[in-house]
């Protein structure tokens, strides 16, 4: 059963569905890109890791494989040189560290055939990026790194809630969702695709190296297949309001759309 909505299904933004939808969409984008990328490129899923303590302090640890291996093959992370001193305390001071959990954020990257050069990064915004102050701060720092580099940066905002990311001037038209593309080395120039719940999801170009043509990404096709294989039609209760709520005019339109879809199913 397909979604009753022509593009992004706003019911998937609810906390009960978003985490699983986010992961599936990342995998679907990676698979779709690998079907169409030139042979010298491949799409891969990667992740950042944060250490989140109980007193709400966060430290960006980086990706799990970004460590310096020592001669024995074990992994160490350098923190500067150690002083050349033999002085030691008579007895150690015991301390209790705040409880910590590792927080992860996955993304899609396009890598060249040398397995090292990342030409494009695709981020799908999560509630942490848009609502949580610390999470937003960490994400903006990483976003600025990409924008100031030669790596092309693609950002998908499929969440109506939270604060929008900066998208330059003039401000894009008001919409429910946005695709943002900044080509490597072209900052501060970028492109934005705004669309609403009433629109089909626009196909947009994924940039590669400067000498290669863009690869169009059909996110609508990815979404439709994922909706069916994950059985969202069976799991979503369309008689309930969306979370967050739709604008009154859109809520009325959505209600009529769902009723029409039910009649067609019968």
C-alpha positions in Angstrom: 0.0 0.0 0.0 1.5 3.4 -1.0 1.5 6.4 1.2 -1.6 8.6 0.7 0.7 11.6 0.4 2.2 12.7 -3.0 5.7 13.2 -1.5 7.0 13.3 2.1 4.6 11.6 4.5 4.4 14.0 7.5 3.4 11.1 9.8 6.9 9.8 9.5 8.2 12.8 11.4 6.6 11.5 14.6 9.2 10.3 17.2 7.7 6.8 17.0 8.7 6.4 13.4 11.5 8.9 12.8 14.5 7.0 14.1 13.8 3.9 12.0 12.8 6.0 9.0 16.0 8.0 9.2 18.2 4.9 9.2 16.3 3.3 6.4 16.4 6.4 4.3 20.2 6.7 4.7 20.6 3.1 3.5 18.2 3.7 0.6 20.1 6.8 -0.6 23.4 4.9 -0.5 21.9 2.0 -2.5 20.3 4.3 -5.0 23.4 6.3 -5.6 25.5 3.2 -6.1 23.2 2.2 -8.9 24.0 5.3 -10.8 27.4 6.6 -9.8 30.3 6.3 -12.3 32.5 3.3 -11.6 35.3 5.4 -10.0 33.0 6.4 -7.2 31.0 4.6 -4.5 28.5 5.7 -1.8 29.1 4.6 1.8 27.5 5.1 5.2 29.6 6.6 7.9 28.9 8.1 11.4 30.1 10.7 13.8 30.3 9.8 17.5 29.8 12.1 20.5 30.4 11.3 24.1 27.3 12.6 26.0 27.7 12.8 29.8 24.9 13.1 32.4 25.8 16.7 33.0 25.0 17.4 29.4 28.5 17.9 28.3 29.4 16.6 24.9 32.7 15.9 23.2 33.0 15.1 19.5 35.1 12.0 19.4 35.1 11.8 15.7 34.5 8.6 13.7 35.5 5.3 15.4 38.2 4.6 12.8 39.9 8.0 13.2 42.6 7.0 15.6 46.4 6.6 15.4 47.5 2.9 15.5 50.7 2.2 17.5 53.3 -0.3 16.4 51.5 -3.2 18.1 48.4 -2.5 16.1 46.3 -1.2 19.1 44.5 2.1 18.7 45.5 5.2 20.7 44.3 8.8 20.5 47.0 11.4 21.1 46.4 14.3 23.4 49.7 16.1 23.1 53.2 15.2 24.4 53.7 13.9 28.0 56.2 15.8 30.2 59.5 14.1 30.8 59.2 13.6 34.6 59.5 10.8 37.1 57.5 12.5 39.9 54.4 10.6 41.0 51.8 11.0 43.7 52.1 9.0 46.8 48.6 7.8 46.4 46.1 8.5 43.6 43.1 10.7 43.9 40.0 8.7 43.2 37.3 10.5 41.2 33.9 9.6 39.8 33.2 10.4 36.2 29.7 11.4 35.0 27.9 8.6 33.3 28.4 8.8 29.5 26.7 7.5 26.4 27.9 7.5 22.9 25.6 9.4 20.5 25.9 8.6 16.8 24.8 10.4 13.7 25.0 8.6 10.4 25.4 10.1 7.0 26.2 9.2 3.4 29.5 10.0 1.7 30.6 9.5 -1.9 34.2 8.3 -2.1 36.6 8.3 -5.0 38.3 5.1 -6.3 41.4 5.8 -4.1 39.2 5.0 -1.1 40.4 8.1 0.6 39.0 11.2 -1.2 35.5 12.1 0.0 33.9 14.2 -2.8 30.4 14.6 -1.4 28.7 14.3 2.0 24.9 13.9 2.4 23.4 14.7 5.7 19.8 14.1 6.7 18.8 16.4 9.6 17.6 14.8 12.8 15.7 16.5 15.7 19.0 16.7 17.6 20.4 19.0 14.9 17.4 21.3 14.9 16.0 21.3 18.5 18.7 20.4 21.0 21.0 23.3 21.6 24.2 21.3 22.1 23.4 18.9 19.3 22.7 21.9 17.0 26.0 23.5 18.0 28.0 20.4 17.2 26.3 19.9 13.9 26.8 23.5 12.8 30.5 23.2 13.6 30.7 20.2 11.3 28.5 21.9 8.7 30.8 24.9 8.5 33.8 22.6 8.1 32.2 21.1 5.0 31.1 24.5 3.6 34.6 25.8 3.9 36.2 22.8 2.2 36.4 21.4 -1.3 33.9 18.7 -0.4 30.4 19.1 -1.8 27.7 19.2 0.9 24.1 18.1 0.6 21.6 18.6 3.4 18.1 17.1 3.5 15.7 18.7 5.9 12.6 16.5 6.1 11.5 17.8 9.5 9.0 20.6 10.0 9.8 21.1 13.6 12.9 22.9 14.9 15.0 25.8 13.8 16.0 25.9 10.1 19.6 25.9 9.1 21.0 29.1 7.5 20.4 28.9 3.7 21.7 32.3 2.6 20.1 35.3 0.9 17.6 35.8 -0.5 15.7 33.6 1.9 14.1 30.6 0.1 10.3 30.6 0.0 8.6 29.3 3.1 8.1 25.6 2.8 7.8 22.4 4.9 11.0 20.7 3.7 14.2 21.7 2.0 17.1 20.3 0.0 20.3 22.3 0.2 23.3 21.7 -2.1 26.7 23.5 -1.8 29.2 22.4 -4.4 32.8 21.9 -3.3 34.8 25.1 -3.6 31.7 27.2 -4.6 30.9 28.6 -1.2 29.2 31.0 -0.5 27.0 30.0 -3.6 24.5 27.2 -3.0 21.2 25.9 -4.3 18.0 25.2 -2.4 14.9 23.2 -3.3 11.9 24.0 -1.1 8.8 21.9 -1.2 5.7 21.2 0.9 3.6 18.2 2.0 1.4 18.8 -1.1 4.3 18.4 -3.5 6.0 15.3 -4.9 9.6 15.1 -3.6 11.8 16.9 -6.2 14.6 15.1 -7.9 17.8 17.0 -7.2 21.5 16.8 -8.4 24.2 15.2 -6.3 27.5 16.8 -7.3 30.7 14.8 -7.8 34.2 15.8 -8.8 34.6 19.1 -10.8 35.0 17.2 -14.1 32.1 14.8 -13.6 28.4 15.3 -14.3 25.9 15.5 -11.4 24.0 12.3 -10.4 20.3 12.9 -10.0 18.8 11.4 -6.9 15.3 10.2 -7.1 14.3 10.4 -3.4 10.6 9.9 -4.2 11.4 6.4 -5.6 13.5 5.6 -2.5 10.7 6.8 -0.3 8.0 4.8 -2.0 9.9 1.5 -1.9 10.9 2.0 1.7 7.3 2.8 2.7 6.2 -0.5 1.3 9.0 -2.7 2.5 8.8 -1.3 6.0 5.0 -1.6 6.1 4.4 1.9 7.3 0.9 1.8 5.8 0.0 -0.9 8.3 1.7 0.8 11.2 0.6 4.5 10.9 -2.8 5.5 12.3 -3.9 8.1 9.8 -7.0 8.9 11.9 -4.7 10.7 14.4 -3.2 14.2 13.9 0.4 14.5 12.8 3.2 15.3 15.2 4.0 18.2 14.8 0.6 19.4 13.8 -0.1 20.6 10.3 -1.3 24.1 9.5 -5.2 24.1 9.5 -5.5 24.3 5.8 -3.0 21.5 5.3 -4.6 19.4 8.0 -8.0 19.6 6.2 -6.3 18.8 2.9 -4.5 15.8 4.4 -7.7 14.5 6.0 -9.5 14.6 2.6 -6.5 12.9 1.0 -6.5 10.0 3.6 -10.2 9.5 3.2 -9.9 9.4 -0.6 -7.0 6.8 -0.3 -9.2 4.6 1.9 -12.1 4.7 -0.6 -9.7 3.7 -3.4 -8.3 0.8 -1.4 -11.8 -0.6 -0.9 
